[in-house]
Amino acid sequence: MIGVLLNLFIFLLGTIIGSFLNCVIYRLEIGKSFLWGHSFCPYCKHKLAWYDLIPVFSFLTLKGKCRYCQKPISLHYPLVELATAILFVLIFNSQDLFNTSYLLLIASFLIIIFVYDLKHYIIPDKVIFPAIATAFIYNLLNIKYLILNTFPAALGASGFFLAIYFASKGKWLGFGDVKLSFLMGFILGFPNIVVALFLAFLTGAITGLILIAQSKKTLKSMVPFGPFLVFGTFLAMFYGEPIINWYCNLFL
């Protein structure tokens, strides 16, 4: 019973943090501080009351429309809240307390990167640099592991992406992806970084082919790669070891 209540608490906390992340994403878009000021409708600019800001619940009760101007509320708001809640529960159930605190913060950074890059095709430095600093400081607690594993993984991943960036003159991926791969190395280490990159390229290629088949994109269209890198990071974070074991067993 206590376990159920704890998971419910973490889930609700995740929705609240997800709501805050939505605020951060929007304030980054308009160039305003997310630490100050009231939330407001992006269309009519009406200040939102507390009952308009209840994660997920407000979206459902308002039927996806602003209470004041009836303009549609983007579906990404409740999706970010739910995704954050689910990730928080998964992290809480797979880590000890100290690692949980660190990974919840890292997950929050990654969610912002996922949504912002998906919407604007850019990974903001205001998010990626604090995320890298957080991961680096955390890794300093185990300096030997940092030197022998996570730092080489970060250099290897970012070096690989940097080579692609220069070879394509920035046409195949952006420099933000280079910085994101550096962060991924610190988060995952070796060999999970390999799993994350493989899954990112695999899901990116499949998604691209589907979009081309549906005539929504062409071979020359731009598709943000950051969301696939974040997706691969989360998969490797939770399932990296089972995936590696499954792959190795294929050749045994």
C-alpha positions in Angstrom: 0.0 0.0 0.0 2.8 2.4 0.9 4.5 1.6 -2.4 1.3 2.5 -4.3 0.9 5.8 -2.4 4.6 6.6 -3.1 4.2 5.9 -6.8 1.0 8.0 -6.9 2.8 10.9 -5.2 5.7 10.7 -7.7 3.3 10.6 -10.6 1.5 13.7 -9.3 4.8 15.4 -8.7 5.8 14.5 -12.2 2.7 16.2 -13.6 3.4 19.3 -11.6 7.0 19.4 -12.8 5.8 18.7 -16.3 3.5 21.8 -16.1 6.6 23.8 -14.9 8.6 22.4 -17.9 5.8 23.6 -20.2 6.2 27.1 -18.7 10.0 26.9 -19.2 9.6 25.9 -22.8 7.1 28.7 -23.6 9.1 31.4 -21.7 12.3 30.3 -23.7 10.3 30.8 -26.9 9.3 34.3 -26.0 12.5 35.3 -24.3 11.0 35.8 -20.8 12.2 34.6 -17.4 10.4 31.5 -16.2 11.1 32.4 -12.6 8.9 35.4 -12.4 5.5 36.5 -13.7 2.0 34.9 -13.9 1.0 32.3 -16.5 -1.2 33.6 -19.2 -3.0 32.5 -22.4 -0.7 32.9 -25.4 -3.6 34.2 -27.5 -5.7 36.6 -25.4 -2.9 37.2 -22.7 -5.5 36.7 -19.9 -3.8 35.8 -16.6 -4.7 32.2 -15.8 -6.2 31.3 -12.4 -4.9 28.5 -10.3 -7.7 26.2 -11.4 -6.7 26.8 -15.0 -3.3 25.3 -14.3 -4.0 21.9 -12.7 -1.9 19.5 -14.7 -3.9 17.4 -17.2 -7.1 17.9 -15.3 -7.6 21.5 -16.4 -7.0 20.5 -20.0 -9.7 17.9 -19.8 -12.2 20.0 -18.0 -11.7 22.9 -20.4 -12.0 20.5 -23.3 -8.7 21.7 -24.7 -9.7 25.4 -25.0 -8.9 28.6 -23.2 -11.5 29.5 -20.6 -11.4 33.1 -21.7 -11.0 33.3 -25.5 -11.9 29.7 -26.4 -8.7 29.3 -28.5 -7.4 25.7 -28.6 -4.8 24.7 -26.1 -1.9 22.7 -27.7 -2.0 19.0 -27.0 1.7 19.1 -26.1 0.9 20.6 -22.7 -0.9 17.5 -21.2 1.4 15.2 -23.1 4.5 16.7 -21.6 2.9 16.5 -18.1 1.9 12.9 -18.6 5.3 12.0 -20.1 7.2 13.6 -17.2 5.0 11.8 -14.7 5.6 8.4 -16.3 9.4 9.0 -16.6 9.5 10.1 -12.9 7.8 6.9 -11.8 10.1 4.8 -13.9 13.2 6.5 -12.5 11.9 6.3 -9.0 11.4 2.5 -9.3 14.7 1.8 -10.9 17.2 3.8 -8.8 18.2 4.5 -5.2 17.3 7.9 -3.7 20.5 9.8 -4.6 20.6 8.6 -8.2 16.8 9.3 -8.5 17.3 13.0 -7.5 20.0 13.4 -10.2 18.1 11.5 -12.9 14.8 13.4 -12.3 16.7 16.6 -12.9 18.4 15.2 -16.0 15.1 13.9 -17.3 13.6 17.4 -16.9 16.4 18.9 -19.0 15.9 16.2 -21.7 12.2 16.8 -21.9 12.7 20.5 -22.5 15.3 19.7 -25.2 12.9 17.1 -26.8 10.0 19.5 -27.1 11.9 22.7 -27.9 13.9 21.0 -30.7 10.8 19.3 -32.1 9.0 22.7 -32.3 11.9 25.1 -33.2 14.7 22.8 -34.7 17.2 24.2 -32.1 18.6 23.0 -28.8 18.9 26.1 -26.6 22.2 26.7 -24.9 20.4 27.9 -21.8 19.3 24.3 -21.3 22.0 22.1 -22.7 24.9 23.8 -20.9 23.4 23.6 -17.4 22.5 20.0 -18.2 26.1 19.2 -19.2 27.4 20.9 -16.0 25.0 18.9 -13.8 26.0 15.6 -15.4 29.7 16.5 -15.1 29.5 17.5 -11.5 27.6 14.3 -10.7 30.2 12.2 -12.4 32.9 13.9 -10.4 31.6 11.9 -7.4 33.2 8.9 -9.1 36.3 10.3 -10.6 37.7 7.0 -11.7 34.4 6.1 -13.6 34.4 9.6 -15.1 38.0 9.2 -16.4 37.7 5.6 -17.7 34.1 5.6 -18.9 31.7 8.6 -19.1 34.2 11.2 -20.3 35.6 9.0 -23.1 31.9 8.1 -24.0 31.1 11.8 -24.1 34.1 12.6 -26.2 33.6 9.7 -28.5 29.9 10.4 -29.2 30.4 14.2 -29.7 33.5 13.5 -31.8 31.4 11.2 -34.1 28.7 13.9 -34.4 31.2 16.7 -34.9 32.7 14.7 -37.8 29.3 14.4 -39.4 28.6 18.1 -38.8 31.8 19.2 -40.6 31.5 16.6 -43.4 28.0 17.8 -44.2 28.7 21.4 -43.4 25.8 21.4 -40.9 23.3 20.0 -43.4 22.7 16.6 -41.9 22.6 17.7 -38.2 23.0 20.8 -36.2 25.8 21.7 -33.7 23.2 21.4 -30.9 23.2 17.7 -31.6 26.9 17.6 -31.1 26.5 19.2 -27.6 23.5 16.9 -26.8 25.6 13.8 -27.7 28.3 15.0 -25.3 25.7 15.2 -22.6 24.4 11.7 -23.5 27.9 10.3 -22.9 28.0 11.7 -19.4 24.6 10.4 -18.6 24.9 6.9 -20.1 28.6 6.0 -20.3 29.8 3.0 -22.3 28.3 0.8 -23.7 24.8 2.3 -23.2 25.8 5.4 -25.3 26.2 3.0 -28.3 22.7 1.6 -27.6 21.2 5.2 -27.4 22.9 6.3 -30.6 21.9 3.2 -32.5 18.2 3.5 -31.4 18.2 7.2 -32.2 19.4 6.6 -35.8 17.0 3.6 -36.2 13.9 5.5 -35.0 14.9 8.6 -36.9 15.3 6.6 -40.1 12.0 4.8 -39.6 10.2 8.0 -38.8 11.7 9.7 -41.8 10.7 6.9 -44.2 7.1 7.0 -42.8 6.9 10.8 -43.3 8.2 10.5 -46.9 5.8 7.7 -47.6 3.0 10.0 -46.4 4.3 12.8 -48.5 4.8 15.0 -45.4 8.5 15.2 -46.0 11.0 14.8 -48.8 14.6 13.6 -48.8 15.7 17.3 -48.6 13.3 18.2 -45.7 14.7 19.1 -42.3 13.8 16.8 -39.4 15.1 17.6 -35.9 17.3 14.9 -34.6 17.4 16.0 -31.0 14.1 14.3 -30.1 15.4 11.0 -31.4 18.6 11.3 -29.4 16.5 12.1 -26.3 14.3 9.1 -27.0 17.3 6.9 -27.4 18.8 8.2 -24.2 15.7 7.2 -22.2 15.5 3.8 -23.8 19.2 3.1 -23.1 18.8 4.5 -19.5 16.1 1.9 -18.7 16.7 -0.9 -21.1 20.3 -0.6 -22.2 21.6 -3.6 -20.4 18.8 -6.0 -21.5 19.2 -4.8 -25.1 23.0 -5.4 -25.0 22.5 -8.8 -23.5 19.9 -9.7 -26.1 22.2 -8.6 -28.9 25.2 -10.5 -27.5 23.1 -13.7 -27.1 22.3 -13.6 -30.8 26.0 -14.5 -31.5 26.5 -17.0 -28.7 
